[in-house]
Amino acid sequence: MKVKTNCYKKELRKFDASICEAMAVGQASTSRSESPTIGYCTHVFARMCSHAVMAVQAVPESRWSPRKGFEQWDFSAIAGHARAILEGYLLFWYLADAPLAEDAQRAYVQTMHMYDCKKRLKMFQDRFSTDEIEDGRAKEEKIKERLISTTTFQGLDSKLQGDILAGKKLMIRPQHEIIACTEITQADDDFCWKYFSQYTHIFSLTFCRIQENGRNTGMKNDFDLDALIFGLSFSTAVLISATNRMEKLFPDVANVRQGINSKFFPGPAKNRRKRHRGTTTE
């Protein structure tokens, strides 16, 4: 177990450094006047960073964690965050690669608005007031008008058009096309999504083979060490890939990437930029 513990610590340091660089790059690229999809792309990147921070705070022996008095060696501590990072990565790449033509930008953004609008109406239908529901439906009609007026939407096949107008699609392009443009494979995406989902929820892998004082109990054990090492390694690779893409979008932020010494706020004392009269300075 000593060898695996050392391997775990190594992957944790890599994950830590990738988060530091991602946070610094994200903060250095804020308040830019870019295309709408790039603007949303930076928002998705910020959410990826948030999940990465929550993951590194949850794992054992992390310098990000407050003093807990005990350690929970369970892969479930990061599985949900790792899955969110993967999910965000695909959406991030989709938005970063969106065509810059005004018509396409309009179609991409309005597709997301339609998805959001329909989801909200469905999710809160028993909690919204009559006025809120009517307002939501009015917004839905406006979004529909904007969508169907674009040549990009008009060029889609009828089934995809129907799915978008029904709020079933967040993205215009199919997932396999997006994955083909990223730095992960379809096989990796399929496996990690299913594997991380098992531990995000209480599915069979999480309880059928529980071992006393071992696997899936929170006690330090070989199985969860392997799972944590894999989860950290995969999340690190995805986060670095997204940060590299951000650097291509905003080349002037490259100098803030200083590994584990990158500066941002808030964060661990070692990385924190000092706040002074409402601003931050290095």
C-alpha positions as CSV (number, residue, x, y, z in Angstrom):
1,M,0.0,0.0,0.0
2,K,3.0,2.3,0.5
3,V,3.7,2.3,-3.2
4,K,0.1,3.2,-4.0
5,T,0.1,5.9,-1.3
6,N,3.1,7.5,-2.9
7,C,1.5,7.3,-6.3
8,Y,-1.6,8.9,-4.9
9,K,0.4,11.8,-3.4
10,K,2.1,12.3,-6.8
11,E,-1.3,12.5,-8.7
12,L,-2.7,14.8,-6.0
13,R,0.2,17.2,-6.5
14,K,-0.4,17.2,-10.3
15,F,-4.1,17.8,-9.8
16,D,-3.3,20.6,-7.3
17,A,-1.0,22.3,-9.8
18,S,-3.5,22.0,-12.7
19,I,-6.2,23.7,-10.5
20,C,-3.9,26.5,-9.6
21,E,-3.1,27.2,-13.2
22,A,-6.8,26.9,-14.2
23,M,-7.9,29.3,-11.5
24,A,-5.2,31.8,-12.4
25,V,-6.0,31.6,-16.2
26,G,-9.7,31.9,-15.5
27,Q,-9.3,35.0,-13.4
28,A,-6.9,36.6,-15.9
29,S,-9.3,36.2,-18.8
30,T,-12.4,37.7,-17.2
31,S,-14.2,40.8,-18.5
32,R,-13.3,40.3,-22.1
33,S,-15.4,41.5,-25.1
34,E,-15.6,38.3,-27.0
35,S,-18.2,36.4,-29.0
36,P,-21.3,35.2,-27.1
37,T,-20.2,31.6,-27.2
38,I,-16.7,32.4,-25.9
39,G,-18.3,34.3,-23.1
40,Y,-20.3,31.3,-22.1
41,C,-17.3,29.1,-22.6
42,T,-15.5,31.1,-19.9
43,H,-18.5,30.6,-17.6
44,V,-18.4,26.8,-18.1
45,F,-14.6,26.9,-17.5
46,A,-15.3,28.6,-14.2
47,R,-17.7,25.9,-13.2
48,M,-15.1,23.2,-14.1
49,C,-12.7,25.1,-11.8
50,S,-15.3,25.1,-9.0
51,H,-15.8,21.4,-9.2
52,A,-12.0,20.8,-9.2
53,V,-11.6,22.9,-6.1
54,M,-14.4,21.0,-4.3
55,A,-12.7,17.7,-5.4
56,V,-9.3,18.7,-4.1
57,Q,-10.9,19.9,-0.8
58,A,-12.6,16.5,-0.4
59,V,-9.7,14.2,-0.9
60,P,-7.3,13.0,1.9
61,E,-4.0,14.7,2.5
62,S,-4.9,17.8,0.5
63,R,-3.4,21.2,1.4
64,W,-6.7,22.7,0.4
65,S,-8.7,20.9,3.1
66,P,-9.5,22.5,6.4
67,R,-8.4,20.5,9.4
68,K,-10.9,17.7,9.6
69,G,-9.4,15.4,12.2
70,F,-9.9,12.4,10.0
71,E,-9.6,11.3,6.4
72,Q,-12.3,9.7,4.2
73,W,-10.6,7.3,1.7
74,D,-13.7,6.8,-0.5
75,F,-13.7,7.4,-4.3
76,S,-17.2,8.9,-4.0
77,A,-15.6,12.0,-2.5
78,I,-14.6,13.1,-6.0
79,A,-16.6,10.9,-8.4
80,G,-19.4,13.5,-8.8
81,H,-16.9,16.3,-9.3
82,A,-14.9,14.3,-11.8
83,R,-18.0,13.5,-13.8
84,A,-19.0,17.2,-13.7
85,I,-15.5,18.2,-15.0
86,L,-15.8,15.7,-17.9
87,E,-19.3,16.9,-18.7
88,G,-18.2,20.6,-18.5
89,Y,-15.2,19.8,-20.7
90,L,-17.4,18.7,-23.6
91,L,-19.6,21.7,-23.4
92,F,-16.6,24.0,-23.0
93,W,-15.0,22.6,-26.1
94,Y,-18.3,22.9,-28.1
95,L,-18.6,26.5,-27.2
96,A,-14.9,27.3,-27.8
97,D,-15.2,25.8,-31.3
98,A,-18.5,27.4,-32.3
99,P,-18.5,29.2,-35.7
100,L,-18.0,33.0,-35.3
101,A,-20.6,33.9,-37.9
102,E,-23.4,36.0,-36.3
103,D,-26.1,33.6,-37.5
104,A,-24.4,30.6,-36.1
105,Q,-23.6,32.4,-32.8
106,R,-27.3,33.3,-32.5
107,A,-28.4,29.7,-33.1
108,Y,-25.9,28.2,-30.6
109,V,-26.9,30.7,-27.9
110,Q,-30.6,30.5,-28.4
111,T,-30.4,26.7,-28.4
112,M,-28.9,26.9,-24.9
113,H,-31.6,29.4,-23.9
114,M,-34.4,27.2,-25.1
115,Y,-32.9,24.2,-23.2
116,D,-32.6,26.3,-20.0
117,C,-36.1,27.8,-20.4
118,K,-37.8,24.5,-20.9
119,K,-35.9,22.8,-18.1
120,R,-36.9,25.6,-15.7
121,L,-40.5,25.4,-16.6
122,K,-40.6,21.6,-16.2
123,M,-38.6,21.5,-13.0
124,F,-40.5,24.3,-11.2
125,Q,-43.9,23.8,-12.7
126,D,-45.4,22.9,-9.3
127,R,-43.6,25.8,-7.5
128,F,-43.9,28.7,-10.0
129,S,-46.8,31.0,-9.7
130,T,-49.2,31.3,-12.7
131,D,-47.6,34.6,-13.6
132,E,-44.1,33.1,-13.5
133,I,-45.3,30.2,-15.8
134,E,-46.9,32.6,-18.2
135,D,-43.8,34.7,-18.3
136,G,-41.6,31.6,-18.9
137,R,-43.8,30.5,-21.8
138,A,-43.7,34.0,-23.3
139,K,-39.9,33.9,-23.1
140,E,-40.0,30.4,-24.8
141,E,-41.9,31.9,-27.7
142,K,-39.4,34.7,-28.1
143,I,-36.5,32.2,-28.1
144,K,-38.3,30.1,-30.6
145,E,-38.8,33.1,-33.0
146,R,-35.1,33.9,-32.7
147,L,-34.1,30.3,-33.3
148,I,-36.2,29.6,-36.4
149,S,-35.1,32.9,-38.0
150,T,-31.5,31.6,-38.3
151,T,-30.3,29.8,-41.4
152,T,-28.2,27.6,-39.1
153,F,-31.3,26.2,-37.4
154,Q,-33.1,26.0,-40.7
155,G,-30.3,23.8,-42.1
156,L,-30.7,21.2,-39.4
157,D,-32.7,18.0,-40.0
158,S,-36.3,18.1,-38.8
159,K,-35.8,15.7,-35.9
160,L,-33.0,17.8,-34.4
161,Q,-35.0,20.9,-34.9
162,G,-37.9,19.3,-33.0
163,D,-35.6,18.2,-30.2
164,I,-34.1,21.6,-29.8
165,L,-37.6,23.3,-29.7
166,A,-38.7,20.8,-27.1
167,G,-35.7,21.7,-24.9
168,K,-34.1,18.2,-25.3
169,K,-30.8,19.5,-26.7
170,L,-28.3,21.8,-25.1
171,M,-25.9,21.5,-28.0
172,I,-26.5,21.6,-31.8
173,R,-23.6,19.3,-32.7
174,P,-23.8,15.6,-31.7
175,Q,-21.5,14.6,-28.8
176,H,-19.4,12.2,-30.8
177,E,-18.3,15.0,-33.1
178,I,-17.4,17.2,-30.2
179,I,-15.4,14.4,-28.5
180,A,-13.5,13.8,-31.8
181,C,-12.2,17.4,-31.6
182,T,-11.1,17.2,-28.0
183,E,-8.1,15.4,-26.4
184,I,-10.0,12.5,-25.0
185,T,-11.4,9.4,-26.8
186,Q,-14.9,8.3,-27.1
187,A,-14.0,5.1,-25.2
188,D,-12.6,7.1,-22.3
189,D,-15.6,9.3,-22.2
190,D,-18.0,6.4,-22.2
191,F,-16.1,4.5,-19.5
192,C,-15.5,7.4,-17.2
193,W,-19.1,8.7,-17.5
194,K,-20.5,5.3,-16.5
195,Y,-17.8,4.6,-13.8
196,F,-18.0,8.1,-12.2
197,S,-21.8,7.8,-12.2
198,Q,-21.7,4.6,-10.2
199,Y,-20.1,6.5,-7.3
200,T,-22.0,9.7,-7.8
201,H,-25.1,7.7,-7.0
202,I,-25.6,4.7,-4.8
203,F,-25.4,2.1,-7.6
204,S,-24.4,-1.5,-7.4
205,L,-20.6,-1.0,-7.6
206,T,-20.8,1.1,-4.4
207,F,-22.4,-1.4,-2.1
208,C,-22.4,-5.0,-3.5
209,R,-18.8,-5.6,-2.7
210,I,-18.2,-3.5,0.5
211,Q,-15.4,-5.0,2.5
212,E,-15.2,-4.6,6.3
213,N,-12.8,-1.8,7.1
214,G,-11.9,-1.7,3.4
215,R,-13.5,-1.0,0.0
216,N,-16.2,1.6,0.0
217,T,-16.1,2.1,3.8
218,G,-14.0,5.2,3.9
219,M,-11.1,3.3,5.4
220,K,-7.7,3.5,3.6
221,N,-7.6,0.5,1.2
222,D,-6.1,-0.6,-2.1
223,F,-9.3,-0.4,-4.2
224,D,-10.2,3.2,-3.3
225,L,-6.6,4.2,-3.6
226,D,-6.5,2.9,-7.2
227,A,-9.9,4.6,-7.9
228,L,-8.7,8.0,-6.4
229,I,-5.5,7.8,-8.4
230,F,-7.4,7.2,-11.6
231,G,-10.0,9.9,-10.9
232,L,-7.3,12.5,-10.0
233,S,-5.2,11.6,-13.1
234,F,-8.1,11.8,-15.5
235,S,-9.4,15.0,-14.0
236,T,-5.9,16.5,-14.2
237,A,-5.6,15.7,-17.9
238,V,-9.0,17.1,-18.7
239,L,-8.4,20.3,-16.7
240,I,-5.0,20.9,-18.3
241,S,-6.5,20.4,-21.8
242,A,-9.2,22.9,-21.0
243,T,-6.7,25.4,-19.6
244,N,-4.5,25.0,-22.7
245,R,-7.6,25.8,-24.8
246,M,-8.3,28.9,-22.7
247,E,-4.7,30.0,-23.3
248,K,-5.3,29.7,-27.1
249,L,-8.4,31.8,-26.8
250,F,-6.5,34.4,-24.6
251,P,-2.8,34.1,-25.4
252,D,-1.9,37.0,-23.1
253,V,-2.7,35.0,-20.0
254,A,0.1,32.4,-20.5
255,N,2.4,34.1,-18.0
256,V,0.1,33.5,-15.1
257,R,0.6,29.7,-15.4
258,Q,3.1,29.0,-12.7
259,G,2.1,25.5,-11.7
260,I,1.4,25.2,-8.0
261,N,2.8,28.7,-7.4
262,S,0.1,30.3,-9.7
263,K,-1.7,33.3,-8.0
264,F,-5.4,33.7,-7.6
265,F,-8.0,34.6,-5.1
266,P,-9.4,33.1,-3.0
267,G,-7.3,30.0,-2.4
268,P,-4.7,28.5,-0.2
269,A,-2.4,31.1,1.5
270,K,0.5,30.2,-0.8
271,N,-1.5,31.1,-3.9
272,R,-3.6,33.9,-2.7
273,R,-3.4,37.3,-4.3
274,K,-3.6,40.1,-1.8
275,R,-6.8,42.3,-1.8
276,H,-6.3,46.0,-1.5
277,R,-9.1,48.5,-1.6
278,G,-11.4,46.4,-3.6
279,T,-8.8,45.2,-6.1
280,T,-6.3,42.4,-6.2
281,T,-2.5,42.7,-6.6
282,E,0.2,40.1,-7.0
